[in-house]
Amino acid sequence: MTDITAAADMIWGGIHTGNWFPEALQGKLELDAALRVQLDILGRKVAGGATQGGWKIGLTSERVRARYGTEARPFGHLMAGDMYATGAEVSLARFPHAAIEPELCLVIGQTLQGGGITPQQARAAVRGLCPGYELNQDRARGVKDFPLAVADNLSQWGIVTGEEVPLDDAFDPAGLRVTLARDGEQVSEAIGRDVIDDHFLSLSILANTLADYGLRLEAGMRVITGSFSKHEVAAGQSWEAEFHGIGKVRVSFKD
C-alpha cells in the first residue's frame, strides 16, 4: 500500500476505536511509508488543537535492532499534552497494557537542522538533561509488523520528566547508571554502555532523518533517547528512577 492518506485514515480511526493495528494494513507498509503515515497522524493531532512537544528515537540498541532485523532508528512524536512532571499520578483508564521505561530526556537548546549533523554538533545543540520515563502501551497485542508499529508511533503515549540540569562537558553517557524501584523495591539497574547507543549519536541520526522529511529539531523540544529497561505497570504502583549524577523522577498510577 502506498496511499499514505488512506493508511492514515485507518490508523486515525483505530485510535478512536481501539483497533490500532488494522488487519488491512498488516504487511502492507514499508518503513518510509510508515513514517509518512505517522507524520500524517501528527498533522491531524496538531490540526485538532494539540501541540507537539518533541520526539522519541526508536531502536537505540543493537539488541533491539537485531530483534527487528533492521539497522533503522525510526522516530516517534511526543505531544505536549501527554508530558507529565515528576510526582504525577497518571490514570491508566485510557491506556490498557501499559508499560514504563526509564529514559534520558534531552532538552534542545538551539534549533538543529539536518542533514550531515554529527554527534558532536548534536551534543552542542542540547541545553539540558532530565531523568525521565517513557510511558508506552502494547497496542500490537502480538502482531509482529515493524513498519506498522512505526506508523502507530512506536507504542508511545506519554513521558514523565524530572528536574532539568545543564549539560556540561563532564557528562559521559556511556557511564550513566540508572536504577529503578517499584514501591520502594529496586527492580533494575543498568549502565548506558551495556544497554543503549550513545545518546548524541542517536540525536544526530534523528536530526538527519527528520531532514529527509523536511523537519528539524526545534529549540525547546524534548527528545527521549531509548530505554534502560522496560516494565509493565498496574494501578496502585509507585515508581522511582534515579539517573545517578542527574537526578530522580517519580510517577504513580491509578485506575
Secondary structure, DSSP 8 states (H G I E B T S, - for coil): ---HHHHHHHHHHHHHHT--S-GGGTTT--HHHHHHHHHHHHHHHHHTT--EEEEEE---SHHHHHHHT-----EEEEEGGGEEETTEEEE-TT-SSEEEEEEEEEEE-S-B--SS--HHHHHHTEEEEEEEEEEEE--STT---HHHHHHTTTTEEEEEE---EE--TT--GGG-EEEEEETTEEEEEEEHHHHS--HHHHHHHHHHHHHHTT--B-TT-EEEEEES--EE--TT-EEEEEETTTEEEEEEEE-
